[in-house]
């Protein structure tokens, strides 16, 4: 578990399901990710993240707001996927419900995830990816100090049609 001033990044819980299911059906959330997630796919994603946590000690953690326990979305770290330039590295990622966009939650959670990575993992870099049209996501990457690696733009093998190319960002471990 990671705590920030306003947030808790933690293992996924059954109580996250209703808000997570709603996010998976929200067109604004899914705009750059693909088709809506049915409840079974959303539940499988939750289970995958907890399995990654059990195997690696980190995952795309559920993000809870301290003041009221609201589930905001996810943010965290996981192994980079096969078939991408992130394979063999640690990937940072996030997804929040639109009601929580523009309030600094994603940046707060992402910075806490990076701080945790530098303190807990022996890795030289952390990487991220998104589709080029997702300026909110790569804008946050840049605000975190990540740098685009244009020679590693790629066609994501698992992305739905129309959601390519992907761009790659990295941040180097601070000295």
Buried (B, 14 or more C-beta within 10 A) or exposed (E): EBEBEBBBBBBBEEEBBEBBBEBBEBEEBBEBBEEBBEEEEBBEBBEBBBEBBEEEEBBBBBBBBEEEEEBBBBBBBBBBBEEBBBEEBBBBBBBBBEEBBEEEBBBBBBBBBBEBBEEEBEEEBBBBBBBEEBEBBBEBBEEBEBEBBEEBBBEBEEBEEEBBEBBBBBBEEEE
